[in-house]
Amino acid sequence: MAKIDAQMISLYKIKDTEKERQYSAISGTSKGIATVDKTTSVYSYDGDNLGKFSDFVKDTLTLSVLKGKTLPDKIVHGFG
């Protein structure tokens, strides 16, 4: 299993179309792709297990779609 940085996660926009919003999630050496289908609001994640960050990533992307908010190209979130 890849190492997770316990204090920080970075999200980088891959694409944001009318149908889906997709960001890469990186923490330490852990990486994955988070996707939200904008028509159904279904969230999916493919990649390393980001453990405690999974709720942050899911909530950030899903809630932004539900509220019709635009997200920046890069999001960095820290703990501690």
Beta strands, then each sheet from edge to edge (+ up, - down):
strand 1: 8-16
strand 2: 20-27
strand 3: 30-37
strand 4: 42-47
strand 5: 74-78
sheet 1: 4+ 3- 2+ 1- 5+
end
